[in-house]
Each structure stands twice: as structure tokens, then as C-alpha cells.
């Protein structure tokens, strides 16, 4: 089994930056892909960013491209999400996720890979990020 724990999110002013981190423990030998998701009140959980180290690939939702950066430290079993130029619409509960033996997103929309909840079995409990305008 794999356990994930996210760092504390918190409140940030619009335009500010925040870095989330997530550490995996348990059976971490073959963790192959990592993702960050978010869920705002009344909305579905959406993929924000995904990283597939073995494939050397990263993917971002259009809403965060150019503002968010996902990175991974395999030695520490950690994944990070650097969030810059934050906007009020970035307010949400953020979740990290991981899985084994995954090399690329399985979901394709309009020819583009999409980081999808169905690709990940292991989830953190989430951390809240609140943006003030």
C-alpha cells in the first residue's frame, strides 16, 4: 500500500506564489507517475499537472500552463507543485496522487493527453489553497 501526505496549503493573495509538496511512504519501489489535482466546491476533481519520470513527460491543464510547475524527487519519493501568479479561481482543495507502472496519461481529449483521476489509485487527503483577491 502507498500513503501520500500533502504539505499545508494556506491562504495566499492573488498574484502570489505557493509551493505544495507531497511525500509518499509504504510500497514506493515502482511509483511511476505523479499527479496534482484540485477540486473546488461544487465542481468535479480536475487534473492540474502530471509527471511521468520514466517517460520524461509532464502535462498541464490549460488553466495553469505557464503558471504552475510540477517536479519530482525520486530519491525522496516526493512531488512538488510550484504555483505562481495565483488567481482567485485557483482556490480549491489540492490533492496529490501516484500509481505504479504508468507511463503516460490514458485519456486523450482532442488529441491531447489529459491527467485524469482514473489513472491514479493512491491519493493524499488533500490540502486547501485559498486565494484572496
Secondary structure, DSSP 8 states (H G I E B T S, - for coil): -EEEEE---EEEETT--EEEEEEEEES-TTEEEEEEEEE-TTS--EEEEEEETTTTEEEE-TTTTTTEEEEEETTTTEEEEEE-S--GGG-EEEEEEEEES--S-SEEETTEEE--GGG--EE---EEEEEE-
